Amino acid sequence: MRRAGLIDQAVERFREEVVSGRWPVGERIPTEADLVSEFGVGRNTVREAIQSLVHGGLLRREQGRGTFVISSSELTGTLERQLAGGSRRHYLELRRALDSTAASLAASSRSEADVELLRELRDRREEVWSTGDRDLRAGADLALHRAIVAATHNPLYLQLYSSMLDVFAVHMRDEEREGDDEEAAHRRHHELVEAIADGDPDRAAAMVAAIFGPFMR
């Protein structure tokens, strides 16, 4: 029991290093010897605690290179695995449902600071679109939609949505957008933000439906 308790404590301490950003995503964590010295636990305890976080999807071991942080949330890894097998339509239906509900809630809960940020991110999205860079486009679009979720002031919603962003970004980069009217898309995003600013939940939700409509056909 004492042994298991030590491992659980080490897992929690290492998880906190990841979640807090002290061990950033993409970076290699300290060596096993350094962890033993820094945290005052045995080598086997360190090894088993690290393995637990590897199974949890926070860390990845790379032969000859060390152990790297691959996610700041165990939920992200789980969701990525679960969502990886979905079809294009499944993905679009999920995003439309999440974004529509978020827009409706945000229209009822947003602050003036939220509205100011949404307008800035909306304008940034439009600026980035002209570059044609799919990574930049995906990032700018998701930053706006994540900010809409944040404007709901529901921390659970934000955590769930944020955990899905990497999956959403992959789908956006791979999504063929031929035939989509970019000016119409910009206009819909403009109207979406203004509906939230006006405190109109029904109009905000309707604009999300309009945004996803061309891709659901």
Backbone as a chain_set.jsonl record, in Angstrom:
{"seq": "MRRAGLIDQAVERFREEVVSGRWPVGERIPTEADLVSEFGVGRNTVREAIQSLVHGGLLRREQGRGTFVISSSELTGTLERQLAGGSRRHYLELRRALDSTAASLAASSRSEADVELLRELRDRREEVWSTGDRDLRAGADLALHRAIVAATHNPLYLQLYSSMLDVFAVHMRDEEREGDDEEAAHRRHHELVEAIADGDPDRAAAMVAAIFGPFMR", "coords": {"N": [[0.838, -1.196, 0.0], [1.951, 1.189, 0.781], [3.885, 1.48, -1.17], [2.328, 1.726, -3.508], [1.082, 4.107, -2.878], [3.203, 5.925, -2.946], [3.845, 5.909, -5.654], [1.468, 6.908, -6.766], [1.54, 9.488, -5.7], [3.822, 10.473, -6.968], [2.968, 10.386, -9.622], [0.945, 12.333, -9.596], [2.463, 14.616, -8.96], [4.172, 14.799, -11.171], [2.269, 15.035, -13.184], [1.255, 17.541, -12.565], [3.428, 19.122, -13.234], [3.281, 18.993, -15.987], [0.652, 19.938, -16.621], [0.75, 22.51, -15.576], [2.485, 23.697, -17.288], [5.148, 23.864, -16.789], [6.601, 21.749, -17.65], [6.706, 21.935, -20.835], [4.531, 21.297, -23.674], [5.851, 19.343, -26.267], [8.438, 19.499, -25.429], [11.343, 17.875, -23.986], [11.27, 15.98, -21.004], [12.865, 16.174, -17.715], [15.705, 13.992, -17.056], [15.6, 10.58, -15.858], [17.345, 10.271, -13.668], [17.61, 12.923, -12.84], [15.0, 13.472, -12.038], [14.715, 11.74, -9.886], [16.525, 12.946, -8.133], [15.443, 15.58, -7.901], [12.788, 15.244, -6.974], [12.975, 13.518, -4.888], [12.356, 10.76, -4.779], [12.388, 7.179, -5.344], [14.148, 5.441, -8.021], [12.67, 3.395, -9.323], [10.078, 4.14, -8.65], [9.861, 6.607, -9.958], [10.097, 5.66, -12.574], [7.793, 4.057, -12.891], [5.779, 5.945, -12.444], [6.164, 7.716, -14.562], [5.62, 5.964, -16.65], [2.909, 5.595, -16.234], [1.896, 8.097, -16.983], [2.601, 8.064, -19.62], [0.901, 6.063, -20.595], [-1.421, 7.445, -20.107], [-1.434, 9.338, -22.081], [-0.102, 11.761, -21.89], [2.662, 11.849, -22.04], [5.432, 10.722, -24.123], [7.663, 8.16, -24.849], [10.775, 8.156, -26.498], [12.976, 6.235, -28.2], [16.331, 6.383, -27.379], [16.283, 9.126, -27.257], [14.763, 10.197, -25.167], [12.056, 11.2, -22.954], [9.094, 12.78, -23.916], [6.815, 15.57, -23.683], [3.588, 15.342, -24.867], [1.018, 16.209, -24.684], [-1.05, 18.416, -22.781], [-3.189, 17.593, -21.421], [-4.902, 14.768, -20.306], [-7.35, 14.199, -21.269], [-7.293, 15.203, -23.857], [-5.67, 13.4, -25.326], [-7.204, 11.067, -25.114], [-9.578, 11.874, -26.395], [-8.609, 12.428, -28.951], [-7.931, 9.871, -29.842], [-10.458, 8.666, -29.805], [-11.91, 10.239, -31.596], [-10.571, 9.961, -33.929], [-11.424, 8.007, -35.7], [-13.747, 8.896, -36.852], [-16.037, 9.872, -39.47], [-15.937, 12.366, -42.118], [-18.415, 13.69, -42.163], [-19.406, 13.07, -39.629], [-17.591, 14.46, -38.026], [-18.151, 17.12, -38.831], [-20.826, 17.356, -38.007], [-20.525, 17.117, -35.261], [-18.915, 19.369, -34.626], [-20.605, 21.439, -35.486], [-22.738, 21.161, -33.701], [-21.478, 21.634, -31.197], [-20.421, 24.232, -31.589], [-22.695, 25.688, -32.195], [-24.275, 25.549, -29.846], [-22.475, 26.777, -28.1], [-22.332, 29.369, -29.19], [-24.921, 30.286, -28.762], [-25.065, 30.229, -25.933], [-22.991, 32.006, -25.352], [-24.001, 34.397, -26.311], [-25.756, 35.044, -24.34], [-24.168, 35.315, -22.138], [-21.854, 36.781, -22.523], [-19.259, 39.231, -21.932], [-18.337, 42.729, -22.095], [-15.632, 42.825, -22.572], [-15.267, 40.305, -23.692], [-16.654, 40.617, -26.114], [-15.111, 42.562, -27.377], [-12.713, 41.145, -27.745], [-13.63, 39.066, -29.418], [-14.299, 40.475, -31.738], [-11.786, 41.386, -32.5], [-10.474, 38.948, -33.031], [-12.087, 37.959, -35.058], [-11.555, 39.822, -37.108], [-8.854, 39.312, -37.409], [-8.959, 36.7, -38.335], [-10.057, 37.091, -40.889], [-8.029, 38.571, -42.104], [-5.911, 36.727, -42.153], [-6.916, 34.81, -43.86], [-6.426, 35.55, -46.484], [-3.837, 34.774, -46.98], [-3.729, 32.161, -47.755], [-2.536, 30.083, -46.457], [-2.994, 27.05, -45.003], [-2.551, 26.13, -42.389], [-2.342, 28.51, -40.931], [-4.857, 29.555, -41.438], [-6.549, 27.62, -40.227], [-5.71, 27.91, -37.572], [-6.42, 30.599, -36.989], [-9.187, 30.562, -37.391], [-10.045, 28.666, -35.486], [-9.184, 29.898, -33.171], [-10.949, 32.033, -32.969], [-13.414, 30.641, -32.67], [-12.914, 29.213, -30.35], [-12.704, 31.313, -28.567], [-15.32, 32.151, -28.548], [-16.489, 30.008, -27.212], [-15.177, 30.384, -24.768], [-16.429, 32.707, -24.017], [-18.809, 31.826, -23.038], [-18.394, 31.438, -20.431], [-18.29, 29.057, -19.132], [-16.419, 26.829, -17.617], [-16.112, 24.048, -17.921], [-17.111, 23.5, -20.454], [-15.275, 24.946, -21.973], [-12.897, 23.574, -21.386], [-13.444, 21.043, -22.478], [-13.847, 21.704, -25.209], [-11.382, 22.903, -25.866], [-9.75, 20.704, -25.625], [-10.307, 19.367, -27.915], [-9.242, 20.792, -29.986], [-6.883, 20.202, -31.474], [-7.678, 18.02, -33.007], [-9.756, 19.194, -34.476], [-8.238, 21.049, -35.912], [-6.676, 19.442, -37.607], [-8.664, 18.309, -39.249], [-9.604, 20.653, -40.442], [-7.377, 21.532, -41.899], [-7.178, 19.504, -43.746], [-9.543, 19.676, -45.041], [-11.318, 20.097, -48.034], [-11.985, 23.05, -49.633], [-13.012, 23.936, -51.946], [-15.198, 25.723, -54.024], [-16.484, 26.965, -52.004], [-17.755, 30.046, -50.928], [-15.748, 32.515, -50.086], [-16.079, 35.178, -49.303], [-18.716, 35.17, -48.471], [-18.45, 33.463, -46.306], [-16.833, 35.006, -44.617], [-18.642, 37.059, -44.117], [-20.655, 35.7, -42.742], [-19.288, 34.984, -40.401], [-18.776, 37.504, -39.428], [-21.401, 38.362, -38.86], [-22.074, 36.454, -36.99], [-20.462, 37.089, -34.754], [-21.493, 39.635, -34.216], [-24.121, 39.004, -33.557], [-23.754, 37.69, -31.159], [-22.66, 39.82, -29.732], [-24.892, 41.459, -29.663], [-26.467, 40.089, -27.954], [-28.197, 38.03, -28.815], [-29.282, 34.984, -28.768], [-30.636, 33.116, -30.496], [-30.179, 34.075, -33.1], [-27.407, 33.947, -33.142], [-26.928, 31.174, -32.955], [-28.144, 30.406, -35.333], [-26.431, 31.564, -37.192], [-24.15, 30.04, -36.894], [-25.095, 27.621, -37.915], [-25.421, 28.455, -40.537], [-22.785, 28.921, -41.248], [-21.658, 26.348, -41.226], [-23.285, 25.1, -43.004], [-22.645, 25.02, -45.94], [-20.734, 22.97, -45.996], [-21.983, 20.698, -45.255], [-23.388, 19.586, -47.217]], "CA": [[0.0, 0.0, 0.0], [2.847, 2.348, 0.844], [4.52, 1.572, -2.482], [1.347, 2.274, -4.439], [0.859, 5.498, -2.523], [4.335, 6.715, -3.434], [3.713, 6.03, -7.109], [0.356, 7.829, -7.023], [2.005, 10.839, -5.397], [4.746, 10.872, -8.032], [2.151, 10.628, -10.815], [0.286, 13.63, -9.434], [3.454, 15.685, -9.015], [4.628, 14.922, -12.554], [1.144, 15.553, -13.959], [1.186, 18.976, -12.297], [4.487, 19.754, -14.025], [2.784, 19.08, -17.364], [-0.545, 20.783, -16.69], [1.139, 23.895, -15.272], [3.33, 24.228, -18.357], [6.565, 23.834, -16.429], [7.094, 20.83, -18.671], [5.87, 22.343, -21.979], [4.244, 20.36, -24.759], [6.892, 19.315, -27.285], [9.767, 19.504, -24.809], [11.768, 16.671, -23.28], [11.233, 16.151, -19.556], [14.157, 15.849, -17.103], [16.081, 12.577, -17.067], [15.192, 9.794, -14.697], [18.23, 10.601, -12.553], [17.272, 14.277, -12.375], [13.72, 13.395, -11.342], [14.993, 11.121, -8.59], [17.166, 13.957, -7.292], [14.583, 16.741, -7.667], [11.553, 14.938, -6.26], [13.271, 12.725, -3.697], [11.72, 9.438, -4.818], [13.245, 6.167, -5.924], [14.188, 5.303, -9.482], [11.548, 2.568, -9.781], [8.86, 4.938, -8.498], [9.883, 7.541, -11.084], [9.866, 4.922, -13.822], [6.395, 3.637, -12.966], [4.941, 7.146, -12.55], [6.294, 8.192, -15.944], [4.905, 5.028, -17.514], [1.481, 5.877, -16.064], [1.566, 9.277, -17.779], [2.708, 7.637, -21.015], [-0.373, 5.388, -20.889], [-2.471, 8.455, -20.07], [-1.379, 10.186, -23.269], [0.581, 13.042, -21.666], [4.077, 11.719, -22.38], [5.805, 9.68, -25.084], [9.074, 7.775, -24.807], [11.418, 8.02, -27.807], [14.194, 5.471, -28.017], [17.576, 7.088, -27.601], [16.116, 10.577, -27.153], [14.19, 10.564, -23.887], [10.6, 11.224, -22.832], [8.626, 14.093, -24.333], [5.43, 15.93, -23.4], [2.826, 15.402, -26.12], [-0.276, 16.825, -24.416], [-1.191, 18.964, -21.429], [-4.449, 17.078, -20.874], [-5.178, 13.363, -20.616], [-8.588, 14.207, -22.041], [-6.959, 15.433, -25.261], [-5.223, 12.153, -25.942], [-8.351, 10.168, -25.201], [-10.493, 12.367, -27.422], [-7.985, 12.255, -30.265], [-8.072, 8.461, -30.229], [-11.865, 8.375, -30.041], [-12.425, 10.991, -32.739], [-9.769, 9.702, -35.128], [-12.095, 7.119, -36.631], [-14.995, 9.455, -37.347], [-16.086, 10.312, -40.863], [-15.991, 13.809, -42.317], [-19.733, 14.18, -41.762], [-19.488, 12.969, -38.171], [-16.821, 15.581, -37.495], [-18.884, 18.359, -39.074], [-22.014, 17.369, -37.155], [-20.071, 17.382, -33.893], [-18.497, 20.766, -34.512], [-21.773, 22.314, -35.614], [-23.497, 21.089, -32.45], [-20.714, 22.306, -30.138], [-20.292, 25.663, -31.866], [-24.023, 26.304, -32.138], [-24.629, 25.709, -28.433], [-21.575, 27.774, -27.521], [-22.721, 30.7, -29.664], [-26.155, 30.644, -28.07], [-24.721, 30.528, -24.541], [-22.142, 33.197, -25.316], [-24.846, 35.571, -26.524], [-26.42, 35.352, -23.068], [-23.21, 35.403, -21.03], [-20.629, 37.504, -22.888], [-18.956, 40.527, -21.333], [-17.833, 43.689, -23.074], [-14.273, 42.399, -22.919], [-15.42, 39.181, -24.61], [-17.061, 41.146, -27.419], [-13.94, 43.23, -27.963], [-11.792, 40.104, -28.204], [-14.233, 38.367, -30.555], [-14.174, 41.321, -32.928], [-10.372, 41.37, -32.896], [-10.156, 37.641, -33.609], [-12.811, 37.881, -36.329], [-10.799, 40.595, -38.088], [-7.611, 38.584, -37.629], [-9.292, 35.561, -39.182], [-10.232, 37.555, -42.263], [-6.709, 38.966, -42.607], [-5.111, 35.522, -42.374], [-7.476, 33.994, -44.938], [-5.851, 35.939, -47.776], [-2.51, 34.179, -47.153], [-3.846, 30.844, -48.36], [-1.842, 29.103, -45.624], [-4.037, 26.28, -44.316], [-2.28, 26.082, -40.951], [-2.714, 29.813, -40.374], [-6.321, 29.666, -41.51], [-7.131, 26.78, -39.188], [-5.417, 28.509, -36.278], [-7.194, 31.825, -36.801], [-10.598, 30.197, -37.286], [-10.278, 27.993, -34.213], [-8.99, 30.88, -32.096], [-12.221, 32.749, -32.847], [-14.467, 29.778, -32.143], [-12.577, 28.91, -28.953], [-13.042, 32.506, -27.786], [-16.774, 32.13, -28.377], [-16.731, 29.067, -26.118], [-14.73, 31.038, -23.536], [-17.413, 33.738, -23.673], [-19.915, 31.212, -22.312], [-17.975, 31.437, -19.025], [-18.482, 27.705, -18.619], [-15.07, 26.253, -17.684], [-16.155, 22.67, -18.393], [-17.278, 23.584, -21.912], [-14.008, 25.408, -22.533], [-11.923, 22.495, -21.271], [-13.792, 20.023, -23.466], [-13.615, 22.229, -26.559], [-9.939, 23.09, -26.035], [-9.151, 19.383, -25.778], [-10.589, 18.886, -29.263], [-8.736, 21.723, -30.993], [-5.92, 19.572, -32.379], [-8.454, 17.212, -33.952], [-10.431, 20.13, -35.362], [-7.248, 21.668, -36.803], [-6.323, 18.455, -38.632], [-9.772, 18.235, -40.196], [-9.676, 21.895, -41.203], [-6.285, 21.565, -42.875], [-7.436, 18.511, -44.789], [-10.852, 19.928, -45.654], [-11.335, 20.749, -49.328], [-12.914, 24.177, -49.551], [-13.338, 24.397, -53.288], [-16.598, 26.031, -54.232], [-17.017, 27.767, -50.9], [-17.688, 31.486, -51.143], [-15.005, 33.035, -48.942], [-16.687, 36.427, -48.846], [-19.914, 34.799, -47.724], [-17.989, 32.905, -45.028], [-16.426, 36.142, -43.783], [-19.855, 37.773, -43.723], [-21.336, 34.904, -41.715], [-18.54, 35.11, -39.151], [-19.026, 38.868, -38.947], [-22.744, 38.396, -38.298], [-22.059, 35.61, -35.795], [-19.913, 37.874, -33.644], [-22.414, 40.727, -33.885], [-25.283, 38.429, -32.883], [-23.325, 37.48, -29.771], [-22.545, 41.153, -29.136], [-26.25, 41.985, -29.467], [-27.182, 39.264, -26.98], [-29.283, 37.343, -29.525], [-28.889, 33.578, -28.843], [-31.199, 32.417, -31.647], [-29.468, 34.516, -34.309], [-26.04, 33.439, -33.061], [-26.974, 29.758, -33.311], [-28.492, 30.322, -36.755], [-25.255, 31.902, -37.983], [-23.272, 28.864, -36.889], [-25.678, 26.699, -38.895], [-25.134, 29.005, -41.869], [-21.353, 28.746, -41.498], [-21.363, 24.937, -41.525], [-24.193, 24.62, -44.041], [-22.055, 24.638, -47.231], [-19.896, 21.771, -45.905], [-22.811, 19.561, -44.875], [-24.141, 19.126, -48.381]], "C": [[0.875, 1.249, 0.0], [3.508, 2.578, -0.505], [3.569, 2.202, -3.5], [1.099, 3.746, -4.161], [1.971, 6.396, -3.016], [4.239, 6.934, -4.943], [2.608, 7.025, -7.462], [0.777, 9.275, -6.766], [2.937, 11.347, -6.492], [3.989, 11.188, -9.314], [1.52, 12.013, -10.74], [1.279, 14.784, -9.531], [3.96, 15.889, -10.437], [3.515, 15.465, -13.448], [1.028, 17.072, -13.779], [2.264, 19.733, -13.07], [4.033, 19.96, -15.468], [1.653, 20.086, -17.472], [-0.199, 22.25, -16.461], [1.959, 24.535, -16.376], [4.8, 24.28, -18.001], [7.307, 22.803, -17.266], [6.25, 21.096, -19.918], [5.661, 21.22, -22.993], [5.33, 20.487, -25.829], [8.293, 19.238, -26.726], [10.065, 18.172, -24.128], [11.761, 16.933, -21.78], [12.612, 15.825, -18.979], [14.44, 14.348, -17.131], [15.607, 11.884, -15.797], [16.024, 10.144, -13.472], [17.9, 11.978, -11.981], [15.963, 14.27, -11.59], [13.878, 12.761, -9.961], [15.567, 12.152, -7.633], [16.215, 15.083, -6.924], [13.398, 16.421, -6.773], [11.763, 14.021, -5.052], [12.553, 11.397, -3.629], [12.665, 8.465, -5.517], [13.133, 6.065, -7.434], [13.012, 4.481, -10.003], [10.219, 3.319, -9.683], [8.75, 5.94, -9.644], [9.506, 6.82, -12.368], [8.394, 4.543, -13.971], [5.446, 4.83, -13.092], [4.983, 7.699, -13.972], [5.525, 7.279, -16.89], [3.402, 5.25, -17.43], [1.057, 7.061, -16.92], [1.733, 9.012, -19.277], [1.406, 6.967, -21.432], [-1.522, 6.386, -20.922], [-2.457, 9.41, -21.239], [-0.722, 11.543, -23.069], [2.022, 13.01, -22.153], [4.28, 10.643, -23.439], [7.303, 9.409, -24.956], [9.598, 7.639, -26.236], [12.781, 7.385, -27.594], [15.429, 6.303, -28.343], [17.485, 8.598, -27.454], [15.564, 11.019, -25.804], [12.673, 10.528, -23.919], [10.105, 12.641, -23.059], [7.157, 14.3, -23.939], [4.688, 16.053, -24.729], [1.44, 16.02, -25.927], [-0.293, 17.353, -22.996], [-2.469, 18.471, -20.753], [-4.625, 15.627, -21.272], [-6.458, 13.238, -21.427], [-8.307, 14.368, -23.519], [-6.567, 14.147, -25.956], [-6.361, 11.172, -26.126], [-9.302, 10.585, -26.319], [-9.916, 12.177, -28.821], [-8.137, 10.821, -30.741], [-9.509, 8.131, -30.582], [-12.387, 9.035, -31.314], [-11.716, 10.648, -34.047], [-10.518, 8.867, -36.162], [-13.385, 7.668, -37.225], [-14.91, 9.875, -38.803], [-16.105, 11.833, -40.923], [-17.327, 14.365, -41.826], [-19.908, 14.121, -40.246], [-18.776, 14.147, -37.511], [-17.598, 16.897, -37.644], [-20.124, 18.467, -38.195], [-21.632, 17.692, -35.711], [-19.692, 18.839, -33.719], [-19.684, 21.714, -34.591], [-22.582, 22.328, -34.317], [-22.787, 21.845, -31.339], [-20.682, 23.814, -30.356], [-21.639, 26.373, -31.783], [-24.445, 26.55, -30.694], [-23.772, 26.778, -27.778], [-21.979, 29.188, -27.923], [-23.972, 31.185, -28.947], [-25.883, 31.025, -26.617], [-23.912, 31.813, -24.427], [-22.969, 34.466, -25.48], [-25.546, 35.992, -25.238], [-25.444, 35.666, -21.946], [-22.024, 36.318, -21.287], [-20.513, 38.823, -22.137], [-18.507, 41.477, -22.431], [-16.423, 43.328, -23.515], [-14.315, 41.222, -23.89], [-15.738, 39.68, -26.022], [-15.879, 41.808, -28.115], [-12.955, 42.212, -28.514], [-12.347, 39.382, -29.417], [-14.115, 39.185, -31.831], [-12.729, 41.359, -33.424], [-10.023, 40.06, -33.591], [-10.88, 37.426, -34.936], [-12.048, 38.624, -37.422], [-9.484, 39.902, -38.427], [-7.847, 37.387, -38.542], [-9.393, 35.981, -40.641], [-8.893, 37.954, -42.887], [-5.888, 37.74, -43.007], [-5.6, 34.743, -43.584], [-6.828, 34.307, -46.289], [-4.481, 35.317, -48.026], [-2.583, 32.84, -47.876], [-3.173, 29.736, -47.577], [-2.866, 28.351, -44.78], [-3.813, 26.205, -42.812], [-2.683, 27.391, -40.289], [-4.226, 29.991, -40.372], [-6.987, 28.873, -40.389], [-6.919, 27.404, -37.815], [-6.265, 29.731, -35.988], [-8.682, 31.519, -36.625], [-10.897, 29.581, -35.918], [-10.067, 28.93, -33.032], [-10.276, 31.664, -31.869], [-13.283, 31.877, -32.194], [-14.176, 29.364, -30.696], [-12.933, 30.103, -28.061], [-14.552, 32.616, -27.581], [-17.142, 31.177, -27.244], [-16.319, 29.696, -24.782], [-15.74, 32.076, -23.062], [-18.671, 33.158, -23.037], [-19.667, 31.274, -20.8], [-18.333, 30.122, -18.336], [-17.139, 26.981, -18.726], [-15.05, 24.82, -18.183], [-16.289, 22.622, -19.911], [-15.95, 23.962, -22.554], [-12.95, 24.315, -22.48], [-12.179, 21.419, -22.321], [-13.452, 20.494, -24.874], [-12.124, 22.367, -26.834], [-9.24, 21.758, -26.259], [-9.353, 18.817, -27.177], [-9.914, 19.712, -30.35], [-7.759, 21.085, -31.964], [-6.63, 18.724, -33.426], [-9.155, 18.113, -34.953], [-9.445, 20.715, -36.381], [-6.854, 20.72, -37.925], [-7.413, 18.371, -39.686], [-9.854, 19.503, -41.044], [-8.59, 21.973, -42.255], [-6.546, 20.636, -44.044], [-8.716, 18.781, -45.568], [-10.696, 20.632, -47.002], [-12.386, 21.844, -49.313], [-13.269, 24.735, -50.934], [-14.843, 24.626, -53.401], [-17.206, 26.842, -53.115], [-16.789, 29.24, -51.201], [-17.019, 32.119, -49.924], [-15.606, 34.332, -48.421], [-17.947, 36.15, -48.034], [-19.533, 34.245, -46.354], [-17.544, 34.013, -44.083], [-17.653, 36.881, -43.252], [-20.596, 37.018, -42.629], [-20.615, 34.999, -40.379], [-18.718, 36.509, -38.549], [-20.385, 38.924, -38.238], [-22.845, 37.54, -37.044], [-21.573, 36.408, -34.583], [-20.873, 38.987, -33.234], [-23.689, 40.216, -33.202], [-24.966, 38.163, -31.419], [-23.229, 38.821, -29.056], [-23.91, 41.739, -28.815], [-27.046, 41.18, -28.44], [-28.35, 38.504, -27.573], [-28.918, 35.859, -29.709], [-29.392, 32.856, -30.098], [-30.458, 32.793, -32.933], [-28.039, 33.987, -34.309], [-25.993, 31.966, -33.474], [-27.272, 29.578, -34.799], [-27.29, 30.635, -37.632], [-24.239, 30.765, -37.994], [-23.786, 27.839, -37.893], [-25.379, 27.144, -40.307], [-23.662, 28.799, -42.233], [-21.041, 27.31, -41.908], [-22.217, 24.389, -42.666], [-23.536, 24.185, -45.338], [-21.247, 23.344, -47.189], [-20.689, 20.52, -45.566], [-23.546, 18.966, -46.063], [-23.485, 17.899, -49.011]], "O": [[0.584, 2.231, -0.683], [3.675, 3.718, -0.938], [3.954, 3.094, -4.255], [0.926, 4.541, -5.085], [1.713, 7.515, -3.459], [4.522, 8.024, -5.439], [2.778, 7.874, -8.337], [0.417, 10.177, -7.523], [2.856, 12.507, -6.897], [4.322, 12.143, -10.016], [1.557, 12.773, -11.708], [0.969, 15.819, -10.122], [4.158, 17.025, -10.866], [3.771, 16.253, -14.358], [0.736, 17.795, -14.732], [2.038, 20.86, -13.511], [4.357, 20.97, -16.093], [1.688, 20.981, -18.316], [-0.789, 23.134, -17.083], [2.12, 25.755, -16.413], [5.62, 24.694, -18.82], [8.493, 22.961, -17.556], [5.166, 20.526, -20.044], [6.494, 20.326, -23.146], [5.684, 21.591, -26.243], [9.24, 18.947, -27.457], [9.155, 17.438, -23.744], [12.199, 17.993, -21.333], [13.448, 15.257, -19.681], [13.519, 13.536, -17.22], [15.263, 12.524, -14.804], [15.491, 10.296, -12.373], [17.912, 12.166, -10.765], [15.831, 14.978, -10.593], [13.253, 13.192, -8.992], [15.16, 12.233, -6.474], [16.173, 15.505, -5.768], [13.034, 17.221, -5.911], [10.832, 13.779, -4.284], [12.179, 10.948, -2.546], [13.613, 8.871, -6.189], [12.169, 6.531, -8.042], [12.419, 4.835, -11.022], [9.342, 3.153, -10.531], [7.681, 6.105, -10.232], [8.695, 7.312, -13.153], [7.816, 4.69, -15.048], [4.423, 4.738, -13.77], [3.956, 8.102, -14.518], [4.861, 7.747, -17.815], [2.694, 5.113, -18.428], [-0.019, 7.041, -17.518], [1.085, 9.656, -20.102], [0.865, 7.265, -22.497], [-2.485, 6.207, -21.669], [-3.374, 10.218, -21.385], [-0.769, 12.391, -23.96], [2.546, 14.02, -22.623], [3.432, 9.773, -23.635], [8.11, 10.339, -24.958], [8.924, 7.062, -27.09], [13.633, 7.933, -26.894], [15.555, 6.853, -29.437], [18.504, 9.286, -27.521], [15.875, 12.118, -25.346], [12.074, 9.907, -24.797], [10.625, 13.59, -22.472], [6.372, 13.354, -23.869], [5.119, 16.791, -25.615], [0.76, 16.322, -26.907], [0.368, 16.808, -22.112], [-2.788, 18.888, -19.64], [-4.511, 15.288, -22.45], [-6.63, 12.284, -22.185], [-8.978, 13.76, -24.353], [-7.065, 13.836, -27.038], [-6.472, 10.521, -27.165], [-9.771, 9.75, -27.092], [-10.63, 11.814, -29.756], [-8.438, 10.58, -31.91], [-9.765, 7.403, -31.541], [-13.208, 8.457, -32.027], [-12.188, 10.993, -35.131], [-10.278, 9.0, -37.362], [-14.047, 6.989, -38.01], [-13.832, 10.195, -39.305], [-16.269, 12.503, -39.904], [-17.364, 15.393, -41.151], [-20.495, 15.025, -39.651], [-19.285, 14.75, -36.566], [-17.688, 17.684, -36.702], [-20.439, 19.546, -37.694], [-22.326, 18.443, -35.026], [-20.111, 19.476, -32.752], [-19.755, 22.686, -33.839], [-23.053, 23.38, -33.885], [-23.416, 22.615, -30.613], [-20.892, 24.585, -29.42], [-21.714, 27.523, -31.351], [-24.919, 27.636, -30.358], [-24.269, 27.589, -26.997], [-21.969, 30.1, -27.095], [-24.071, 32.353, -28.572], [-26.407, 32.024, -26.125], [-24.125, 32.611, -23.514], [-22.676, 35.49, -24.862], [-25.888, 37.162, -25.067], [-25.835, 36.218, -20.918], [-21.26, 36.606, -20.366], [-21.507, 39.443, -21.761], [-18.318, 41.063, -23.575], [-16.061, 43.501, -24.679], [-13.496, 41.144, -24.806], [-15.154, 39.213, -27.0], [-15.679, 41.625, -29.316], [-12.423, 42.383, -29.611], [-11.603, 39.108, -30.359], [-13.854, 38.629, -32.898], [-12.482, 41.363, -34.63], [-9.35, 40.062, -34.622], [-10.344, 36.783, -35.838], [-11.908, 38.118, -38.535], [-9.05, 39.9, -39.579], [-7.032, 37.096, -39.417], [-8.872, 35.301, -41.525], [-8.657, 37.7, -44.069], [-5.254, 37.72, -44.062], [-4.81, 34.088, -44.265], [-6.699, 33.424, -47.137], [-4.002, 35.324, -49.16], [-1.625, 32.428, -48.531], [-3.225, 28.574, -47.978], [-3.532, 28.949, -43.934], [-4.772, 26.215, -42.041], [-3.291, 27.392, -39.218], [-4.799, 30.514, -39.417], [-7.868, 29.377, -39.692], [-7.832, 27.428, -36.99], [-6.773, 29.892, -34.879], [-9.356, 32.143, -35.806], [-11.885, 29.934, -35.274], [-10.712, 28.769, -31.995], [-10.656, 31.931, -30.729], [-13.973, 32.315, -31.273], [-15.104, 29.186, -29.907], [-13.404, 29.925, -26.938], [-15.007, 33.12, -26.553], [-17.997, 31.489, -26.415], [-17.026, 29.558, -23.784], [-15.895, 32.302, -21.862], [-19.515, 33.909, -22.547], [-20.597, 31.177, -20.0], [-18.633, 30.077, -17.143], [-16.757, 26.561, -19.818], [-14.074, 24.403, -18.808], [-15.653, 21.8, -20.572], [-15.546, 23.372, -23.556], [-12.187, 24.147, -23.431], [-11.25, 20.942, -22.973], [-12.836, 19.758, -25.644], [-11.65, 21.994, -27.908], [-8.255, 21.685, -26.994], [-8.651, 17.89, -27.58], [-10.007, 19.365, -31.528], [-7.791, 21.389, -33.157], [-6.237, 18.709, -34.593], [-9.152, 17.83, -36.151], [-9.772, 20.86, -37.559], [-6.711, 21.143, -39.072], [-7.125, 18.363, -40.882], [-10.143, 19.43, -42.239], [-8.834, 22.424, -43.374], [-6.186, 20.932, -45.183], [-8.949, 18.19, -46.623], [-10.015, 21.653, -47.095], [-13.551, 21.586, -49.013], [-13.759, 25.856, -51.063], [-15.647, 23.821, -52.93], [-18.317, 27.354, -53.249], [-15.722, 29.618, -51.685], [-17.634, 32.248, -48.865], [-15.636, 34.555, -47.21], [-18.21, 36.816, -47.033], [-20.205, 34.519, -45.36], [-17.84, 33.972, -42.889], [-17.697, 37.277, -42.087], [-21.11, 37.629, -41.691], [-21.258, 35.086, -39.334], [-18.798, 36.673, -37.332], [-20.495, 39.474, -37.142], [-23.612, 37.856, -36.134], [-22.202, 36.397, -33.524], [-21.047, 39.253, -32.045], [-24.268, 40.911, -32.367], [-25.803, 38.383, -30.544], [-23.662, 38.951, -27.911], [-24.072, 42.436, -27.813], [-28.17, 41.547, -28.096], [-29.383, 38.344, -26.922], [-28.302, 35.51, -30.716], [-28.655, 32.072, -30.696], [-30.148, 31.929, -33.752], [-27.514, 33.619, -35.36], [-25.126, 31.559, -34.248], [-26.71, 28.694, -35.445], [-27.135, 30.044, -38.701], [-23.548, 30.553, -38.991], [-23.002, 27.252, -38.639], [-25.112, 26.319, -41.181], [-23.335, 28.536, -43.39], [-20.254, 27.079, -42.826], [-21.91, 23.338, -43.228], [-23.822, 23.088, -45.819], [-21.083, 22.685, -48.215], [-20.151, 19.413, -45.583], [-24.245, 17.961, -45.932], [-23.984, 17.374, -50.006]]}, "num_chains": 1, "name": "protein.A"}
